Amino acid sequence: MTSAHGLKTNCLSFGEVLAQSFAVIAPTTIPASNIGLIVALSGNGTWLSFLIGLLGLVFVSININHFASRSASPGSLYSYIVKGLGPTAGVICGWSLVLAYLFTGMSVLCGFANFSSILIGHLGIHPSSITLLALGAGIAWYAAYKDIQLSAIAMLWMEGISLVLIALLCLLIWAHKGFALDMPQLTLEGVTPGSLATGLVLVMFGFSGFESATSLGDEAKNPLRTIPRSVMGSAILAGLFFLCTSYIEVLGFRDAGVSITKTEEPLAFLSQQIGMGFLGDLIAFGALFSFFACVLGCINPAARIFFMMARHGLFHSRLGAAHSSNRTPYVAVTMCSFLTFLVPAVMALFHIKLFESMGYLGAICSYGFLTVYILISIAAPVYLHKMRKLRLHHVVFSLLAVGFMMIPVLGSVGIPGSTMFPVPEPPYNVFPHLFLLYLVITCGWFFMQRLRSPRIVVEMRQGIEEIHTRFNDRQKL
C-alpha cells in the first residue's frame, strides 16, 4: 500500500521503528570509545550525569509525544512545530534538523572510516580515507534507496548484536569484580555540581537523534502508537544502557593502573584484563557496524524532511518525488547520501584527520538538535492550548525540558569568566556563530520565497492540517 506521499505504508513494526532512533543515537559508540571523555568531566558522578540526561530527555519525549500521538508524517518534528508555532518556526526546525542529521551522519561516517582503517590496517591493507568514506556512504545510500524496511532491519540487527555483546562483557567484568558495589561512585566521591553539569553537556550530545523515528510517519505500523513508544523507549533504553555500562566501566578501571580517561578502547582493555580478549575484538567490529548503522539512520530522516519540505514548496519539486517501485524518497536519499560523503571527503583532501573531522562535525550537529528540542518543548503547550487541552502539568513539563536543554547550550557556547561553563577552545568557539549564520541564510531564503509567493505559507499550513486530520481520524477508529 502507498501513502498520499508515495511512500510505503504500514510496513515497519515497533522494533524496526525503534531501531531507527537507536541507530542515530548509536549507543554502542559511547561505552566502546567515548566514555573516557565524559568520565574526565564527571568522574565518579558519570552514572548520575547519564541519569540526569535521561530525565531531561524524558521530558522532551513527553512534549514530542503530544504531537506524535495525534499526527504523523515523513516531516518529523518539522511538521509538528509548523502545527504548534507556525511556518517560520517550522522552517527553522526543518533546517536545524537537516543540519543535525546530515552532520551527525558525516561525523559517524568519519568514525566508520577511521575505525575501518584501524581494523583493516592489521591485515596490512591501507586504503585511502576517501575510499572508505565512499564505501560507507555508498552502502548506506543503497539500503536507504532500496527499501526502508531493509534499512530498518539492517540497523536493528547491527545495533542489537553490538548491544548484546557489550552487555555480556559488562556483566562478565562486574562478575570478575565479585559483583561489588563501587562506593566511590555511589557516594559521589570527589564529585561537584559543576563537574556533573559539565559532563551533562557530552551526555546530552550522546542522546541526540532519539526522536528520529518521528520521520517514519507513513511507513510505521499503527504510527500514532508505535512512534510515541519508540521515541520514549529509545530515550529510556539508551539511558539505562549508558547508566549501567558507565558504572561498570568506571568500576572495572578501579585499581587497573590505567586511566579510563586516556584509553581509546576501554572495553577492549577490560576484556583483556578478564581474559576475554576475543569479546573485545567482537565489540570492535560491533562498534564499526554501529557507526555504519548511524550513517544509515541519519540519511533516512534527513531525506524525509527534505522530501516533506519540497512538497510544501520550500525546495525543488524533484526532492519531493517517491520511487515508483521502491516507494522511498529516492532523490532526497541520493542527495543526502552525496552530501554526507562530500563534506568529510573535502576535509580529508585538506589533510584534516578523520578523528578531528568527527569531532568538528559532531560539535556542529549538536546545535541543530538542541534548537529543535527547545522549539518542540515550547510548541507543545501552545499546540495543546489551541486545542483547549492545556493543563498545568503540561506547562511544567515544557519548562523542565527547556531548562534541561539550556544546560548543554550554555556548556557548548560558554559563559566568559565562568569555571562551570567556560568558552570552548578554538575552533569550537566559532561553531555557534557558524550555526547562527546558517540559520540566517536559510531563513532569509524562506522570507524571500514568502515575499515572492505568499501562497507558500498557506500551502504549508494546509499540508500539515491535512496530515493531522487524517491521522487524528485514524486514532478515533
C-alpha positions as CSV (number, residue, x, y, z in Angstrom):
1,M,0.0,0.0,0.0
2,T,1.3,3.5,-0.9
3,S,0.6,6.7,1.1
4,A,-0.6,10.0,-0.2
5,H,3.1,10.9,-0.3
6,G,4.0,7.9,-2.5
7,L,5.9,6.1,0.3
8,K,5.3,2.6,1.5
9,T,2.8,2.4,4.4
10,N,2.2,0.1,7.3
11,C,5.4,-1.9,6.8
12,L,7.6,-1.2,9.9
13,S,7.0,-2.9,13.2
14,F,7.6,-1.3,16.6
15,G,11.1,-3.0,16.8
16,E,12.0,-1.7,13.4
17,V,10.8,1.9,14.2
18,L,12.7,1.7,17.5
19,A,15.8,0.7,15.5
20,Q,15.7,4.0,13.6
21,S,16.1,6.0,16.8
22,F,18.6,3.7,18.2
23,A,20.7,3.8,15.1
24,V,21.1,7.6,15.3
25,I,21.8,7.5,19.0
26,A,24.5,4.8,18.2
27,P,24.6,3.7,21.9
28,T,27.5,1.2,21.2
29,T,29.9,4.1,20.5
30,I,29.7,5.6,24.0
31,P,30.9,2.6,26.1
32,A,33.2,1.3,23.3
33,S,35.1,4.5,22.7
34,N,33.8,7.8,24.1
35,I,33.1,7.1,27.8
36,G,36.5,8.4,28.9
37,L,35.7,11.9,27.7
38,I,32.6,12.0,30.0
39,V,34.5,10.4,32.9
40,A,37.2,13.1,32.6
41,L,34.5,15.7,33.3
42,S,32.1,14.0,35.7
43,G,34.4,11.5,37.4
44,N,32.6,9.2,39.9
45,G,29.4,11.0,39.0
46,T,29.3,9.9,35.4
47,W,26.4,7.5,36.1
48,L,24.5,10.4,37.7
49,S,25.1,12.6,34.7
50,F,23.6,9.9,32.5
51,L,20.6,9.7,34.9
52,I,20.0,13.4,34.8
53,G,20.3,13.4,31.0
54,L,17.8,10.6,30.8
55,L,15.3,12.5,32.9
56,G,15.7,15.6,30.7
57,L,15.1,13.7,27.5
58,V,12.1,12.0,29.1
59,F,10.5,15.5,29.5
60,V,11.4,16.3,25.8
61,S,9.9,13.0,24.8
62,I,6.6,13.9,26.6
63,N,6.4,17.1,24.6
64,I,7.2,15.4,21.3
65,N,4.5,12.7,22.0
66,H,1.8,15.3,22.4
67,F,2.2,15.6,18.7
68,A,3.2,12.1,17.8
69,S,0.1,10.6,19.4
70,R,-2.2,12.7,17.3
71,S,-0.4,13.1,14.0
72,A,2.4,11.6,11.9
73,S,4.2,12.3,8.7
74,P,7.6,12.0,7.0
75,G,8.3,15.6,8.1
76,S,9.3,14.6,11.6
77,L,9.4,17.4,14.2
78,Y,9.3,19.9,11.3
79,S,5.6,19.1,10.8
80,Y,4.9,19.2,14.5
81,I,6.4,22.6,15.0
82,V,4.6,24.1,12.0
83,K,1.4,22.9,13.7
84,G,2.3,24.4,17.0
85,L,4.3,27.5,16.3
86,G,3.6,28.3,12.7
87,P,5.6,28.1,9.4
88,T,8.6,30.3,10.4
89,A,9.4,28.3,13.4
90,G,8.8,25.1,11.4
91,V,11.3,26.2,8.8
92,I,13.9,27.0,11.5
93,C,13.2,23.5,12.8
94,G,13.4,21.9,9.4
95,W,16.7,23.4,8.5
96,S,18.1,22.7,12.0
97,L,17.1,19.0,11.7
98,V,18.6,18.8,8.2
99,L,21.9,20.1,9.5
100,A,21.7,17.9,12.7
101,Y,21.0,14.7,10.8
102,L,23.4,15.3,8.0
103,F,26.3,16.5,10.2
104,T,25.7,13.6,12.5
105,G,25.9,11.3,9.5
106,M,29.1,13.0,8.3
107,S,30.6,12.7,11.8
108,V,29.9,9.0,12.2
109,L,30.9,8.3,8.6
110,C,34.3,9.7,9.6
111,G,34.2,7.3,12.6
112,F,33.3,4.4,10.3
113,A,36.2,5.2,8.0
114,N,38.6,5.7,10.9
115,F,37.6,2.5,12.7
116,S,37.7,0.6,9.3
117,S,41.2,1.9,8.7
118,I,42.4,0.6,12.0
119,L,40.9,-2.8,11.6
120,I,41.9,-3.3,8.0
121,G,45.4,-1.9,8.8
122,H,46.0,-5.0,11.0
123,L,45.8,-7.0,7.8
124,G,48.4,-4.9,6.1
125,I,45.8,-3.1,3.9
126,H,45.8,0.7,3.9
127,P,43.0,2.1,1.7
128,S,42.7,5.9,1.4
129,S,40.3,7.8,3.7
130,I,38.2,8.9,0.7
131,T,37.8,5.3,-0.4
132,L,36.5,4.2,3.0
133,L,34.2,7.3,3.2
134,A,32.8,6.4,-0.3
135,L,32.3,2.8,0.7
136,G,30.3,3.6,3.8
137,A,28.2,6.3,2.2
138,G,27.6,4.1,-0.9
139,I,26.3,1.1,1.0
140,A,24.1,3.3,3.2
141,W,22.7,5.0,0.1
142,Y,21.7,1.7,-1.4
143,A,19.9,0.5,1.7
144,A,18.0,3.8,2.1
145,Y,17.3,4.0,-1.6
146,K,16.1,0.4,-2.0
147,D,13.7,-0.2,0.9
148,I,13.0,1.4,4.2
149,Q,12.2,-2.0,5.7
150,L,15.6,-3.3,4.6
151,S,17.2,-0.2,6.2
152,A,15.4,-0.8,9.5
153,I,16.1,-4.5,9.6
154,A,19.8,-3.9,8.9
155,M,20.0,-1.3,11.7
156,L,18.1,-3.5,14.1
157,W,20.5,-6.4,13.7
158,M,23.7,-4.4,13.6
159,E,23.0,-2.3,16.7
160,G,21.2,-5.2,18.5
161,I,24.2,-7.6,18.2
162,S,26.6,-4.9,19.4
163,L,24.5,-4.0,22.4
164,V,24.1,-7.7,23.5
165,L,27.9,-8.2,23.2
166,I,28.6,-5.1,25.3
167,A,26.0,-6.1,27.9
168,L,27.5,-9.6,28.2
169,L,31.1,-8.2,28.5
170,C,30.0,-5.7,31.2
171,L,28.2,-8.5,33.1
172,L,31.5,-10.5,33.0
173,I,33.5,-7.5,34.1
174,W,31.2,-7.0,37.1
175,A,31.3,-10.7,37.9
176,H,35.1,-10.6,37.8
177,K,34.9,-7.8,40.4
178,G,32.7,-10.1,42.5
179,F,29.5,-8.0,41.8
180,A,31.0,-5.4,44.2
181,L,29.3,-2.2,44.9
182,D,31.6,0.7,44.0
183,M,31.2,3.0,46.9
184,P,33.3,5.9,45.5
185,Q,30.6,6.1,42.7
186,L,27.6,5.5,44.9
187,T,28.8,8.2,47.4
188,L,29.8,10.5,44.6
189,E,33.3,10.8,45.9
190,G,35.1,14.0,44.6
191,V,32.0,15.0,42.5
192,T,30.9,18.6,42.4
193,P,27.7,20.1,40.9
194,G,29.9,21.8,38.3
195,S,31.5,18.5,37.2
196,L,28.1,16.9,36.8
197,A,26.8,19.8,34.8
198,T,29.8,19.9,32.5
199,G,29.7,16.2,32.0
200,L,26.0,16.5,31.1
201,V,27.0,18.5,28.0
202,L,28.6,15.4,26.4
203,V,25.9,13.2,27.8
204,M,23.1,15.1,26.1
205,F,25.0,15.0,22.8
206,G,25.3,11.3,23.2
207,F,21.5,11.0,23.2
208,S,21.0,13.2,20.1
209,G,18.7,11.8,17.5
210,F,16.5,9.7,19.8
211,E,13.4,11.4,18.1
212,S,14.3,10.3,14.6
213,A,11.6,7.7,14.5
214,T,9.1,10.5,14.0
215,S,10.2,10.7,10.4
216,L,8.6,7.3,9.7
217,G,5.0,8.5,10.0
218,D,4.0,6.9,6.7
219,E,5.9,3.7,6.9
220,A,5.2,2.7,10.6
221,K,2.5,0.3,11.5
222,N,-0.1,2.0,13.7
223,P,2.1,5.1,13.8
224,L,0.1,7.0,16.5
225,R,1.1,4.3,19.0
226,T,4.3,2.9,17.5
227,I,6.2,6.3,17.1
228,P,5.4,7.7,20.6
229,R,6.5,4.4,22.2
230,S,9.7,4.4,20.1
231,V,10.6,8.0,21.0
232,M,10.1,7.4,24.7
233,G,11.5,3.9,24.6
234,S,14.7,4.8,22.8
235,A,15.5,7.5,25.3
236,I,14.8,5.3,28.3
237,L,16.6,2.2,26.9
238,A,19.6,4.1,25.8
239,G,19.7,6.0,29.1
240,L,19.6,2.8,31.2
241,F,22.2,1.2,28.9
242,F,24.6,4.2,29.3
243,L,24.0,4.4,33.0
244,C,24.8,0.7,33.7
245,T,27.8,0.4,31.3
246,S,29.4,3.6,32.6
247,Y,29.1,2.4,36.2
248,I,30.7,-0.9,35.4
249,E,33.4,0.5,33.2
250,V,34.4,3.0,35.9
251,L,34.4,0.1,38.4
252,G,36.4,-2.0,36.0
253,F,39.2,0.6,35.8
254,R,39.4,1.0,39.5
255,D,42.9,-0.1,40.6
256,A,43.7,-1.2,37.0
257,G,46.8,1.0,36.8
258,V,45.4,2.7,33.7
259,S,43.1,5.7,33.5
260,I,39.8,5.3,31.6
261,T,40.1,8.9,30.5
262,K,43.2,8.1,28.5
263,T,42.0,4.8,27.0
264,E,40.6,5.0,23.5
265,E,39.1,1.5,23.5
266,P,38.1,0.9,27.2
267,L,36.1,-2.3,26.6
268,A,38.9,-3.9,24.6
269,F,41.3,-3.1,27.6
270,L,38.8,-4.5,30.1
271,S,38.2,-7.7,28.1
272,Q,41.9,-8.3,28.1
273,Q,42.0,-7.8,31.9
274,I,39.5,-10.6,32.5
275,G,40.9,-13.0,29.9
276,M,38.1,-12.5,27.3
277,G,40.1,-10.5,24.7
278,F,38.1,-12.1,21.8
279,L,35.0,-10.3,23.1
280,G,36.8,-7.0,22.9
281,D,37.6,-7.8,19.2
282,L,34.0,-8.7,18.5
283,I,32.8,-5.4,20.1
284,A,35.3,-3.5,18.0
285,F,33.6,-4.9,14.9
286,G,30.2,-4.2,16.5
287,A,31.3,-0.6,17.0
288,L,32.2,-0.4,13.3
289,F,28.7,-1.7,12.4
290,S,27.2,0.8,14.9
291,F,28.9,3.7,13.1
292,F,27.5,2.4,9.8
293,A,24.0,2.0,11.2
294,C,24.1,5.6,12.4
295,V,25.1,6.8,9.0
296,L,22.1,5.0,7.5
297,G,19.9,6.1,10.4
298,C,20.8,9.8,9.7
299,I,20.2,9.6,5.9
300,N,16.7,8.2,6.3
301,P,15.2,11.1,8.4
302,A,17.2,13.8,6.7
303,A,15.8,12.6,3.3
304,R,12.3,12.5,4.6
305,I,12.5,16.1,5.9
306,F,13.8,17.3,2.6
307,F,11.0,15.3,0.9
308,M,8.3,16.9,3.0
309,M,9.6,20.4,2.8
310,A,9.9,20.0,-1.0
311,R,6.3,19.0,-1.1
312,H,5.5,22.3,0.7
313,G,7.3,24.3,-2.0
314,L,10.5,25.0,0.1
315,F,12.8,23.0,-2.2
316,H,12.8,21.9,-5.8
317,S,9.8,19.6,-6.5
318,R,12.1,16.7,-7.6
319,L,13.2,16.3,-3.9
320,G,9.5,15.5,-3.2
321,A,9.5,12.6,-5.6
322,A,9.0,9.0,-4.4
323,H,10.3,6.0,-6.3
324,S,7.5,4.2,-8.2
325,S,8.5,0.7,-7.1
326,N,10.8,1.1,-4.0
327,R,8.4,3.7,-2.6
328,T,11.3,5.6,-1.0
329,P,12.2,9.4,-1.4
330,Y,15.0,8.3,-3.7
331,V,16.0,11.7,-5.0
332,A,16.3,13.1,-1.4
333,V,18.1,10.0,-0.3
334,T,20.6,10.3,-3.1
335,M,21.3,14.0,-2.3
336,C,21.6,13.4,1.4
337,S,24.0,10.4,0.8
338,F,26.1,12.5,-1.5
339,L,26.3,15.4,0.9
340,T,27.2,13.0,3.8
341,F,30.1,11.8,1.7
342,L,31.2,15.1,0.2
343,V,31.9,17.2,3.2
344,P,34.2,14.7,5.0
345,A,35.9,13.9,1.7
346,V,36.7,17.6,1.2
347,M,38.1,17.8,4.7
348,A,40.2,14.7,4.0
349,L,41.6,16.4,0.9
350,F,42.7,19.3,3.1
351,H,44.5,16.7,5.3
352,I,42.2,17.0,8.3
353,K,42.4,13.8,10.2
354,L,39.3,11.6,10.3
355,F,39.2,11.7,14.1
356,E,39.4,15.5,14.2
357,S,36.7,15.8,11.5
358,M,34.5,13.5,13.5
359,G,34.8,15.9,16.5
360,Y,34.2,19.1,14.5
361,L,31.2,17.8,12.6
362,G,29.7,16.2,15.8
363,A,30.0,19.5,17.6
364,I,28.2,21.4,14.9
365,C,25.3,19.0,14.7
366,S,24.6,19.4,18.3
367,Y,23.3,23.0,17.8
368,G,20.7,21.7,15.4
369,F,19.4,19.1,17.8
370,L,19.3,21.5,20.8
371,T,17.4,24.1,18.7
372,V,14.8,21.6,17.7
373,Y,14.4,20.1,21.2
374,I,13.8,23.6,22.7
375,L,11.4,24.5,19.9
376,I,9.3,21.3,20.3
377,S,9.1,21.8,24.1
378,I,7.8,25.4,23.5
379,A,5.4,24.3,20.8
380,A,3.8,21.5,22.8
381,P,1.9,23.7,25.3
382,V,1.0,26.2,22.5
383,Y,-0.4,23.3,20.5
384,L,-2.4,21.9,23.5
385,H,-3.7,25.4,24.2
386,K,-5.1,25.8,20.7
387,M,-7.0,22.5,21.2
388,R,-8.1,23.7,24.7
389,K,-6.4,20.7,26.3
390,L,-3.6,22.5,28.1
391,R,-3.1,21.7,31.8
392,L,-0.7,22.9,34.4
393,H,1.5,19.8,34.3
394,H,1.9,20.3,30.5
395,V,3.5,23.7,31.2
396,V,5.7,22.3,33.9
397,F,7.0,19.5,31.6
398,S,7.7,22.1,28.9
399,L,9.6,24.4,31.3
400,L,11.6,21.4,32.7
401,A,12.5,20.2,29.2
402,V,13.7,23.7,28.1
403,G,15.6,24.1,31.4
404,F,17.4,20.8,30.8
405,M,18.3,21.7,27.2
406,M,19.8,25.0,28.3
407,I,22.5,23.3,30.3
408,P,24.2,21.8,27.2
409,V,23.5,25.1,25.3
410,L,25.4,27.0,28.0
411,G,28.1,24.4,28.1
412,S,28.7,24.4,24.4
413,V,28.6,28.2,24.0
414,G,30.2,29.0,27.3
415,I,30.0,32.0,29.6
416,P,33.0,34.3,29.7
417,G,34.7,34.1,33.1
418,S,32.7,31.1,34.2
419,T,34.5,28.0,35.5
420,M,31.4,25.8,35.2
421,F,30.7,26.8,31.5
422,P,34.0,28.1,30.1
423,V,34.1,29.4,26.5
424,P,35.3,26.5,24.3
425,E,38.8,26.5,22.8
426,P,39.2,27.3,19.0
427,P,37.9,26.2,16.6
428,Y,34.9,25.1,18.7
429,N,34.2,28.7,19.8
430,V,33.5,29.6,16.2
431,F,30.9,26.8,15.6
432,P,27.9,28.6,17.4
433,H,28.5,31.6,15.1
434,L,28.6,29.4,12.0
435,F,25.3,27.8,13.1
436,L,23.6,31.2,13.6
437,L,24.9,32.3,10.1
438,Y,23.5,29.1,8.7
439,L,20.1,29.9,10.2
440,V,20.2,33.5,9.0
441,I,20.9,32.4,5.4
442,T,18.4,29.6,5.3
443,C,15.6,31.5,7.0
444,G,16.4,34.6,4.9
445,W,15.9,32.4,1.8
446,F,12.5,31.4,3.2
447,F,11.5,35.0,3.8
448,M,12.5,35.8,0.2
449,Q,10.3,32.9,-1.0
450,R,7.5,34.1,1.2
451,L,7.7,37.6,-0.3
452,R,7.7,36.3,-3.9
453,S,4.9,33.8,-3.2
454,P,2.8,34.4,-0.1
455,R,0.8,31.3,-1.1
456,I,3.7,29.1,0.2
457,V,2.7,29.7,3.9
458,V,-0.9,28.8,3.1
459,E,0.2,25.6,1.4
460,M,2.4,24.6,4.3
461,R,-0.4,25.1,6.8
462,Q,-2.9,23.2,4.6
463,G,-0.5,20.3,4.0
464,I,0.2,19.9,7.7
465,E,-3.5,20.2,8.6
466,E,-4.4,17.5,6.1
467,I,-1.9,15.2,7.6
468,H,-3.1,16.0,11.2
469,T,-6.7,15.4,10.2
470,R,-6.0,12.1,8.5
471,F,-4.1,10.6,11.5
472,N,-6.5,12.1,14.0
473,D,-9.4,10.3,12.3
474,R,-7.4,7.1,12.3
475,Q,-6.9,7.4,16.0
476,K,-10.6,7.5,16.5
477,L,-11.2,4.3,14.6
